[in-house]
């Protein structure tokens, strides 16, 4: 009996960002693309800020230092958009 062993390696080999999509090339040869609008910090960033990325977390994450944005390969593969921003503003009374 023959079995097919699939080598899955979701570490990030390359990142491509344009005005519409974020694409990750993975070490196992797959590529995955998601809408850039899922990640508001990247969507609203300049081309130069988007291009300044670093592989992080042993190859399983991406960090954009200019934006303080971090994404994981697993999150992108699972189709997890950035969480909606929460309001942290507090009101104070002036008397």
Buried (B, 14 or more C-beta within 10 A) or exposed (E): EEEEEEEEEBBBBEBBBEEEEBBBBBBEEEEBEBEBBBBBBBBEBEEEBBEBBEBBEEBBBBBBEBBEBBBBBEBBBEEEEBEEEEEEEEEEEEE
